[in-house]
Amino acid sequence: MKILITLVLAQLCFSQIQAPESLSARPLDGKVYLKWKPVTSPNIKGYRIYRSTDNVNFNFLAFTTKPSFLDQKAENGKSFYYYVLGVDNNNIEGLHSDTVSAKPYKMNDEEFLDMVQEFTFRYFIDASNPENGMISDRITPQGPSSHCSIAAIGFGLTAFAVGVEHGWISREEAKDRVYKTLKWLWEGPQGKELSGTTGYKGWFYHFLDFNTGLRHNLNVELSTVDTQLLLSGILFCREYFDRDDEMENKIRALADSIYFRVDFAWATTPSGGITTVWYPQWGDNPSPNGWTGYNEMMGLYILALGSPTKPTTNPDAWKFYTKDYDSQWRPFMGYLFLNFPPLFGHQYTHVWVDFRGIQDEFMRSKGIDYFENSRRATYANRAYCIANPNKFKGYNALSWGLTASDDPWGYRAHGASGGPWDDNGTIAPTAPGGSIPFAPEICIPTLRYMYDSIHVGDNYLWGEYGFKDAYNLSQNWIASDYIGIDQGPILLMIENYRTGLIWKYMRKNPYIISGLKKAGFSGGWLDSTVNDIPLEKTKPFDFELGQNYPNPFNSKTNIPFKISVDSHVKIDIFDITGKRIDTALNSNLPKGIYSIAYDASEIPSGVYLYRIICSSETGGLIFSSSKKMSLLK
């Protein structure tokens, strides 16, 4: 009997789960992030985390199957102590780890943005296949998806450079990942076959398989819009990896080879646009429908015009793309801009192209650039959510952002301007996150509010890879997944805001420069002989009174203006002798960009003056300006 008892005790001791090693506790703002080495035991079920506030009395906090945990309820300024232990399949606890401590603290904006970037960056490491460079479309609670978005790969290739600059990965690791990705994209088979290929005519299928790197299934389309996002990331790597060593030379050569192979001539439709999709069942003929109108396709047309090998056969492709702009240029929520409902259309091309100070023919006629257009779109999106016409729960000045994202019913494009387009109560962090360079003064406080305050019970919006994709408080819903094409703009646009990294390198790319010039862009850095235009962070706009439009006009015109602080705004109309004949506006307004409609049907033809006066709450003059307008009936 003694021998049997001894044998059983020995077996129990032998099978006991060993203590997790290398436990670390990282203090965040109101949270603590725990991480440890996975326990290598076939019998392990998961881990239990225990917490104490005095390092004496420990209470059970949570169970997880992952070797990491985010304590979402850790008050700033207090010390918290933790240990972790493994649990076997019989729910028997193993040996516990060493005890670690952390004291959460209130982060300033720079610390907060650095944290958001670092956590978001992890997505592109953990969702990637290091052997072929595939990056999963999303990370679910079960892990990375088997279908990989080529657009997410484009964001990821760019993200690796951000990781190098911040010290999250070495340059050697980054270029190894980039090289393997480009090598597969170049060497992977292409052709008309239904399966077993990556794409056709240099273009790529929307989704590739994580393991094989080939078309994910027979329903996946050859996507020109997603290929442009992939190419943008590839061309960024061409510029960033600029050292004279074997690996970086290969990266640059592969980047050129992949871009040069893309057949934009084949993709040009009979009407002169760039096709939307192609399926092998169609033979050699892509869709006759070309992308047109203001949206995220700006980059596609720039690449099509800039190709030195197989450019679009239509040298006026940009005119085709912009032909509907007049119908999209309209006021929304007091802001005048090119409308496109979801904010991603105002963000994607801006990730790689610095549109500050450069203009095409249309923007020259409006006196702004695409950067300012996106700024107005961001403010308008926020203003719509504040107005909240559908009375959804959770919409306010710090909880806004309509764009394409998951929602309680699937994945769809949510938007406002030019719509509303499918506003169903769903807000996505990538909307303000991807707009930070345009309007940091409203986007950063919004991200901080989402980080601090958005949760449904114990289900928090903030997680292991930064922000989960979206939330809908009317449905008590928080997304479960992180999506690559939504994480990418958050990470990369914050970097552009903070350092201008992506813009700086892409300003050097000869194909982007050529495409922009062929599209009719000029001004700013594009006309400079050196890459010397400052990249300082964007500043809030100043007060400004714009020229009315149309001008001359017949009865009705619009008067644009900007105010940089909340003001009482009065716009008066004067005849040429200086006599006030009308008041177009007399109202208290929050800071923003506006355009008011003025009806002059009751006054005769002539030259008139309009004057804006902005006053503080106490009546003090803040800003005043006047301009002429011509009324012709």
TIMAR-611719 format. One line per 10 residues: number of its first residue (from 1); their letters; for each residue x, y, z of C-alpha. Coordinates in steps of 0.1 Angstrom, whole numbers, plus 5000, padded with zeros to 4 digits. Example, Ala and Ser with C-alpha at 12.3 -4.5 7.8 and 13.67 -1.06 7.14 Angstrom:
2
1) as) 5123/4955/5078; 5137/4989/5071;
END
This chain:
633
1) mkilitlvla) 5000/5000/5000; 5028/5024/5009; 5045/5017/4975; 5012/5025/4957; 5006/5058/4975; 5042/5068/4968; 5038/5060/4931; 5005/5081/4929; 5021/5110/4946; 5051/5108/4924;
11) qlcfsqiqap) 5029/5108/4893; 5010/5139/4906; 5042/5158/4912; 5055/5148/4878; 5024/5160/4860; 5020/5193/4879; 5020/5223/4856; 5052/5242/4859; 5053/5279/4869; 5050/5304/4840;
21) eslsarpldg) 5083/5322/4835; 5093/5357/4826; 5060/5373/4838; 5061/5411/4832; 5036/5438/4841; 5034/5469/4820; 5016/5499/4835; 4993/5517/4811; 4967/5544/4815; 4941/5528/4838;
31) kvylkwkpvt) 4952/5494/4827; 4980/5468/4832; 4993/5445/4805; 5006/5411/4816; 5027/5388/4795; 5047/5356/4802; 5063/5327/4784; 5038/5299/4774; 5040/5268/4795; 5050/5239/4773;
41) spnikgyriy) 5029/5211/4786; 5004/5189/4767; 4982/5189/4798; 4977/5227/4801; 4942/5241/4798; 4950/5277/4804; 4961/5302/4830; 4947/5319/4861; 4957/5354/4871; 4956/5366/4907;
51) rstdnvnfnf) 4958/5402/4918; 4965/5421/4950; 4966/5457/4961; 4989/5450/4991; 5011/5421/4980; 4996/5399/5007; 4960/5391/4999; 4956/5379/4964; 4922/5374/4947; 4914/5355/4915;
61) lafttkpsfl) 4911/5380/4886; 4906/5361/4854; 4912/5329/4833; 4928/5330/4799; 4941/5305/4774; 4967/5330/4760; 5001/5338/4776; 4990/5374/4781; 4962/5394/4798; 4950/5430/4799;
71) dqkaengksf) 4937/5441/4833; 4912/5468/4823; 4903/5479/4858; 4935/5492/4873; 4932/5526/4888; 4959/5552/4880; 4983/5559/4909; 4978/5526/4927; 5001/5497/4928; 4989/5463/4917;
81) yyyvlgvdnn) 5006/5429/4923; 5001/5399/4901; 5010/5362/4898; 5000/5337/4872; 4997/5299/4873; 4988/5272/4848; 4957/5250/4851; 4956/5215/4837; 4927/5197/4820; 4914/5186/4854;
91) nieglhsdtv) 4913/5222/4866; 4942/5215/4890; 4964/5245/4895; 5001/5243/4890; 5030/5262/4905; 5026/5300/4904; 5050/5325/4888; 5070/5351/4905; 5050/5381/4917; 5053/5413/4896;
101) sakpykmnde) 5038/5448/4902; 5028/5478/4882; 5014/5513/4889; 4991/5526/4861; 4995/5563/4854; 4978/5591/4834; 4996/5593/4800; 5002/5625/4780; 4991/5625/4744; 5026/5615/4731;
111) efldmvqeft) 5027/5585/4755; 4992/5575/4746; 4998/5577/4708; 5030/5557/4712; 5011/5530/4731; 4983/5529/4705; 5009/5525/4678; 5028/5497/4696; 4997/5476/4704; 4984/5481/4669;
121) fryfidasnp) 5017/5472/4654; 5015/5438/4670; 4987/5429/4647; 5010/5429/4617; 5035/5406/4635; 5010/5381/4650; 4988/5380/4619; 5016/5374/4595; 5032/5342/4580; 5069/5349/4583;
131) engmisdrit) 5077/5324/4555; 5056/5339/4527; 5045/5373/4540; 5008/5367/4540; 4989/5388/4566; 4955/5376/4578; 4925/5397/4570; 4915/5397/4607; 4924/5383/4641; 4894/5367/4657;
141) pqgpsshcsi) 4892/5353/4693; 4903/5320/4678; 4933/5335/4661; 4944/5349/4627; 4921/5341/4598; 4931/5318/4570; 4922/5343/4544; 4947/5371/4539; 4939/5405/4525; 4964/5418/4500;
151) aaigfgltaf) 4955/5453/4512; 4965/5443/4548; 4998/5431/4534; 5003/5466/4519; 4996/5482/4553; 5018/5456/4570; 5048/5461/4547; 5047/5498/4556; 5041/5490/4593; 5074/5470/4595;
161) avgvehgwis) 5093/5503/4589; 5074/5520/4616; 5084/5492/4639; 5120/5497/4630; 5119/5534/4637; 5103/5528/4672; 5126/5499/4680; 5099/5473/4682; 5117/5451/4657; 5152/5453/4642;
171) reeakdrvyk) 5159/5465/4606; 5172/5430/4599; 5140/5413/4609; 5119/5439/4590; 5138/5435/4558; 5137/5397/4561; 5100/5398/4564; 5097/5423/4535; 5120/5403/4513; 5102/5370/4518;
181) tlkwlwegpq) 5069/5388/4511; 5080/5404/4479; 5098/5372/4468; 5066/5352/4470; 5045/5380/4454; 5069/5380/4425; 5075/5342/4421; 5040/5330/4429; 5022/5317/4398; 4998/5339/4379;
191) gkelsgttgy) 4974/5330/4352; 4938/5323/4341; 4934/5291/4361; 4905/5290/4385; 4928/5281/4414; 4965/5277/4422; 4975/5313/4413; 4981/5346/4431; 4965/5367/4403; 4967/5377/4366;
201) kgwfyhfldf) 4984/5403/4345; 5004/5414/4376; 4972/5421/4396; 4964/5401/4427; 4933/5384/4441; 4916/5402/4470; 4922/5373/4494; 4951/5348/4494; 4955/5317/4516; 4977/5321/4547;
211) ntglrhnlnv) 4996/5289/4541; 4998/5286/4503; 4998/5323/4493; 4973/5314/4465; 4938/5324/4457; 4917/5317/4488; 4887/5303/4471; 4868/5304/4438; 4846/5333/4448; 4875/5357/4454;
221) elstvdtqll) 4878/5385/4428; 4909/5400/4412; 4908/5434/4429; 4924/5465/4414; 4916/5486/4445; 4932/5462/4469; 4962/5457/4446; 4968/5495/4446; 4970/5493/4485; 4995/5464/4482;
231) lsgilfcrey) 5015/5483/4456; 5016/5514/4478; 5032/5494/4506; 5056/5477/4482; 5068/5511/4467; 5072/5525/4502; 5096/5496/4509; 5115/5504/4477; 5123/5539/4492; 5127/5530/4528;
241) fdrddemenk) 5151/5501/4524; 5177/5523/4506; 5210/5509/4519; 5236/5494/4496; 5236/5458/4509; 5225/5426/4493; 5191/5422/4509; 5180/5458/4505; 5192/5458/4469; 5170/5427/4463;
251) iraladsiyf) 5140/5444/4480; 5143/5474/4456; 5146/5452/4426; 5116/5430/4436; 5095/5461/4443; 5102/5474/4408; 5096/5440/4392; 5062/5436/4409; 5051/5471/4399; 5064/5470/4364;
261) rvdfawattp) 5045/5437/4358; 5011/5452/4366; 4993/5457/4333; 4974/5489/4337; 4968/5490/4299; 4949/5457/4301; 4929/5471/4330; 4919/5502/4311; 4882/5501/4302; 4868/5511/4268;
271) sggittvwyp) 4855/5543/4284; 4890/5552/4297; 4888/5542/4334; 4906/5515/4354; 4885/5483/4358; 4870/5473/4391; 4874/5435/4391; 4881/5404/4370; 4873/5367/4373; 4889/5338/4354;
281) qwgdnpspng) 4855/5328/4340; 4855/5360/4320; 4885/5349/4298; 4908/5378/4291; 4882/5406/4296; 4881/5425/4329; 4849/5443/4340; 4840/5472/4316; 4831/5493/4347; 4858/5517/4357;
291) wtgynemmgl) 4863/5533/4391; 4851/5569/4389; 4842/5597/4413; 4860/5608/4445; 4868/5579/4467; 4898/5557/4478; 4909/5551/4442; 4930/5582/4438; 4961/5560/4444; 4950/5535/4417;
301) yilalgsptk) 4949/5562/4390; 4982/5578/4402; 4999/5544/4399; 4982/5537/4365; 4995/5570/4351; 5030/5567/4367; 5039/5532/4355; 5070/5533/4333; 5062/5499/4316; 5025/5493/4312;
311) pttnpdawkf) 5006/5525/4320; 4969/5531/4313; 4962/5536/4276; 4942/5567/4285; 4965/5596/4292; 4934/5615/4304; 4925/5588/4330; 4925/5614/4358; 4899/5634/4340; 4878/5602/4337;
321) ytkdydsqwr) 4882/5596/4374; 4872/5632/4384; 4844/5637/4359; 4817/5635/4386; 4834/5657/4411; 4810/5686/4405; 4781/5665/4418; 4801/5655/4448; 4813/5690/4458; 4786/5702/4481;
331) pfmgylflnf) 4780/5713/4517; 4773/5688/4544; 4769/5697/4581; 4781/5732/4574; 4813/5720/4556; 4819/5723/4519; 4840/5695/4504; 4841/5666/4480; 4816/5642/4496; 4822/5605/4501;
341) pplfghqyth) 4803/5589/4530; 4827/5565/4547; 4859/5582/4561; 4882/5555/4547; 4877/5571/4512; 4893/5603/4526; 4922/5584/4542; 4936/5555/4523; 4956/5573/4495; 4967/5598/4521;
351) vwvdfrgiqd) 4985/5571/4540; 5012/5571/4513; 5008/5604/4494; 5013/5638/4511; 4986/5659/4495; 4994/5690/4516; 5001/5719/4493; 4997/5701/4460; 4966/5705/4438; 4950/5691/4407;
361) efmrskgidy) 4929/5712/4384; 4897/5707/4404; 4913/5716/4438; 4930/5746/4422; 4895/5758/4412; 4883/5754/4448; 4913/5770/4465; 4921/5740/4487; 4939/5707/4485; 4929/5671/4492;
371) fensrratya) 4944/5672/4527; 4920/5701/4536; 4892/5682/4519; 4898/5653/4542; 4900/5676/4572; 4865/5690/4563; 4852/5655/4558; 4864/5645/4593; 4848/5675/4609; 4816/5669/4590;
381) nraycianpn) 4815/5632/4600; 4819/5643/4637; 4792/5670/4633; 4768/5644/4618; 4773/5621/4648; 4768/5650/4672; 4735/5659/4655; 4727/5621/4656; 4694/5623/4635; 4687/5587/4642;
391) kfkgynalsw) 4691/5590/4679; 4715/5562/4684; 4730/5555/4718; 4765/5566/4724; 4769/5593/4697; 4785/5625/4710; 4814/5649/4704; 4839/5623/4717; 4822/5592/4703; 4820/5594/4665;
401) gltasddpwg) 4834/5580/4633; 4815/5564/4605; 4834/5542/4580; 4836/5507/4567; 4838/5482/4595; 4822/5452/4612; 4788/5458/4628; 4764/5435/4646; 4750/5423/4613; 4782/5418/4593;
411) yrahgasggp) 4807/5440/4575; 4796/5471/4556; 4804/5507/4547; 4789/5532/4572; 4789/5568/4563; 4773/5602/4564; 4783/5629/4538; 4766/5624/4504; 4741/5601/4521; 4736/5593/4549;
421) wddngtiapt) 4749/5559/4538; 4740/5531/4561; 4743/5548/4595; 4731/5520/4618; 4747/5531/4651; 4781/5516/4645; 4812/5536/4652; 4848/5525/4643; 4880/5537/4659; 4898/5537/4625;
431) apggsipfap) 4876/5567/4615; 4892/5592/4639; 4924/5572/4641; 4930/5574/4604; 4922/5611/4604; 4946/5622/4631; 4969/5641/4606; 4939/5661/4593; 4923/5671/4626; 4944/5660/4657;
441) eiciptlrym) 4925/5684/4679; 4893/5664/4676; 4907/5629/4668; 4931/5624/4696; 4906/5632/4724; 4881/5609/4707; 4906/5580/4707; 4914/5587/4743; 4877/5586/4752; 4872/5553/4733;
451) ydsihvgdny) 4902/5539/4752; 4889/5550/4786; 4852/5547/4783; 4838/5523/4756; 4829/5489/4769; 4798/5467/4773; 4801/5451/4807; 4835/5435/4809; 4839/5436/4771; 4862/5465/4763;
461) lwgeygfkda) 4869/5482/4730; 4906/5483/4738; 4924/5450/4736; 4956/5431/4729; 4960/5446/4694; 4948/5481/4701; 4913/5490/4693; 4888/5462/4683; 4871/5470/4650; 4839/5488/4660;
471) ynlsqnwias) 4811/5492/4686; 4774/5498/4685; 4761/5508/4719; 4725/5508/4708; 4729/5470/4703; 4752/5466/4734; 4778/5453/4710; 4816/5454/4708; 4834/5438/4679; 4853/5407/4686;
481) dyigidqgpi) 4878/5410/4658; 4907/5432/4648; 4908/5439/4610; 4940/5446/4591; 4927/5473/4568; 4914/5492/4598; 4944/5487/4620; 4967/5499/4593; 4954/5535/4589; 4955/5540/4627;
491) llmienyrtg) 4991/5530/4630; 5004/5546/4598; 4985/5579/4600; 4995/5584/4636; 5031/5580/4624; 5025/5605/4596; 5012/5630/4622; 5041/5624/4645; 5070/5622/4621; 5059/5623/4585;
501) liwkymrknp) 5078/5590/4580; 5057/5575/4552; 5052/5608/4534; 5089/5616/4535; 5100/5584/4518; 5071/5583/4493; 5080/5619/4481; 5111/5603/4467; 5093/5577/4446; 5097/5585/4409;
511) yiisglkkag) 5065/5566/4399; 5043/5585/4424; 5058/5618/4413; 5053/5609/4376; 5017/5598/4382; 5008/5629/4402; 5023/5652/4375; 5005/5633/4347; 4972/5638/4367; 4978/5675/4367;
521) fsggwldstv) 4991/5680/4402; 5015/5708/4410; 5027/5730/4438; 5043/5723/4472; 5069/5695/4475; 5060/5683/4440; 5076/5713/4424; 5107/5713/4447; 5140/5700/4434; 5148/5685/4468;
531) ndiplektkp) 5127/5668/4494; 5129/5698/4517; 5093/5707/4525; 5089/5707/4563; 5070/5678/4578; 5060/5694/4611; 5027/5683/4626; 4996/5699/4612; 4983/5729/4632; 4946/5738/4638;
541) fdfelgqnyp) 4933/5760/4610; 4931/5798/4614; 4902/5822/4608; 4895/5827/4572; 4868/5843/4550; 4867/5826/4516; 4855/5838/4482; 4819/5833/4475; 4810/5808/4448; 4797/5809/4422;
551) npfnsktnip) 4810/5845/4415; 4795/5863/4396; 4762/5847/4405; 4725/5850/4397; 4704/5853/4429; 4721/5825/4449; 4757/5820/4461; 4776/5804/4489; 4800/5821/4514; 4827/5798/4529;
561) fkisvdshvk) 4845/5806/4561; 4866/5791/4589; 4866/5799/4626; 4893/5784/4649; 4875/5789/4682; 4838/5790/4692; 4825/5824/4682; 4796/5847/4676; 4796/5850/4638; 4779/5878/4619;
571) idifditgkr) 4781/5882/4581; 4766/5914/4567; 4761/5925/4531; 4769/5961/4520; 4764/5979/4488; 4793/5997/4471; 4787/6029/4491; 4791/6010/4524; 4755/6009/4533; 4744/5976/4550;
581) idtalnsnlp) 4716/5961/4531; 4713/5926/4545; 4725/5902/4572; 4734/5867/4559; 4743/5852/4593; 4740/5861/4629; 4747/5831/4651; 4769/5814/4678; 4789/5787/4661; 4815/5761/4673;
591) kgiysiayda) 4849/5762/4658; 4848/5746/4623; 4847/5750/4586; 4814/5764/4572; 4797/5774/4540; 4764/5793/4541; 4739/5798/4513; 4730/5834/4506; 4698/5843/4486; 4701/5877/4469;
601) seipsgvyly) 4669/5875/4449; 4655/5906/4466; 4684/5929/4457; 4694/5943/4423; 4724/5934/4402; 4757/5951/4412; 4789/5948/4431; 4785/5941/4468; 4808/5936/4499; 4803/5909/4525;
611) riicssetgg) 4820/5912/4559; 4825/5886/4586; 4829/5896/4623; 4837/5870/4649; 4834/5879/4685; 4841/5862/4719; 4815/5855/4745; 4823/5889/4761; 4818/5907/4728; 4855/5912/4721;
621) lifssskkms) 4865/5913/4684; 4884/5881/4674; 4884/5884/4636; 4871/5905/4608; 4874/5904/4570; 4856/5915/4539; 4854/5905/4502; 4837/5916/4470; 4810/5897/4451; 4792/5904/4418;
631) llk) 4755/5898/4414; 4743/5895/4377; 4707/5889/4370;
END
